[in-house]
Amino acid sequence: MESTLLSKLFIAAGLGLLVGLQREWVESRIAGIRTFPLIAILGVLSAALAEPFGGWVVAASIIALTGLLYIGNLAKIHAGRPDPGLTTEITALVMFGVGAALVIGYTTEAIVVGGGVAVLLFWKQPLHALVDRIGEGEFQAIIRLVLIGLVILPALPDRAYGPYEVLNPRQIWLMVVLIVGISLGAYIAYRMLGARGGTLVAGVMGGLISSTATTVTYSRRTVTVEGIARSAALVILIASTVVFARVLFEITLVAPDLLSVAGPPLILMMTFMGVLCAVAYVRSRHELIQPPEHEPPSELTAAIIFGLLYAAVILAVAAAKEHLGDRALYVVAGLSGLTDVDAITLSTAQLVNAGRLEADSAWRLVLVGAMANLAFKGVVAGSLGHRRLARRVAVLFSLSLAFGAVLLFTWPG
């Protein structure tokens, strides 16, 4: 018991030193490198003494610590150095709690919290810079994601409905939350890096946010801005390549067992398109293209539309599997993939989880949907873009589609 308590005192002192060092670095007037270890040790001793004497020991220690912090702030005010912030004071109370948590057995959690506090304090400037970059539109998008994920999702029933028992409202909306979360995360990264990152970042972020929207945007720009056809084709190709990385990420989250079967062919497809990107980059590296602005991708209307699309696809796949056989599945995958690859990816992954679809058929359906999406974007680029863009995209996408077809017909089943 004594050795155990001693080890907890050492851990508390170490965490306190870490946090105190950071506070000393910013010249905190309330507590620093000596005070924070003492606060954490106080938490350990208070919790240890509470076992034989009762919980009032911890309460009295918290009151005493709060009083000392109050006296310290009064001294600062009288010295003419008032500080309106409460970071150091709150940190002191948290570190007291870390020390107490060590005694009652939450060792791992206490270490994580103590280390996290130090990191959070150190990241003051980057976090403030991030807040400065987030405008009203981005904040509204984050709030909409909170509404979608933390308000609507828990309220939905978690049971299957429909003729094939594949329409689970909570599971469907969970897929909506996943897609909106991925797109919003990419959008925030785009806001931070896109304006400086140029063509490569524009393509990667465009693929994570929406490769179809990226194709439309850059195709139209080739008509109004001269000399960017090669760069625009590269951005469109990169965005379309990143779609496969997004698909693999979705499969990993939703159906990790499927990844061992779907991963190799889809990674090979992505690698082939990556080689095409490298060739296109060498040919267009002297062109400059300014990334366009994107809208925050968490509109509630768009989320509902995706949810309905996902529900329609998973129902269509289940119906086709039940009544028409495997060949009809590819028609469904091709049609659903024309405008959105996420729906067919997530629906097939869910059906694999439910045991309604074989893994080998699932990755082929995803690839067919992605190829249909490539073909659709090729038509968009040819219809909306400059003829030079149309030629380049036609060549790049034709090579990609041909390689995808080879994978479909030659990959062992």
Salt bridges, closest charged atoms under 4 A:
ASP83 OD2 - LYS76 NZ 3.68
GLU138 OE2 - ARG191 NE 2.97
GLU250 OE2 - ARG246 NE 3.37
GLU293 OE1 - ARG191 NH1 3.31
GLU299 OE2 - ARG144 NH2 3.65
ASP326 OD1 - LYS321 NZ 2.94
ASP342 OD2 - ARG246 NH2 3.11
ASP360 OD2 - ARG364 NE 3.10
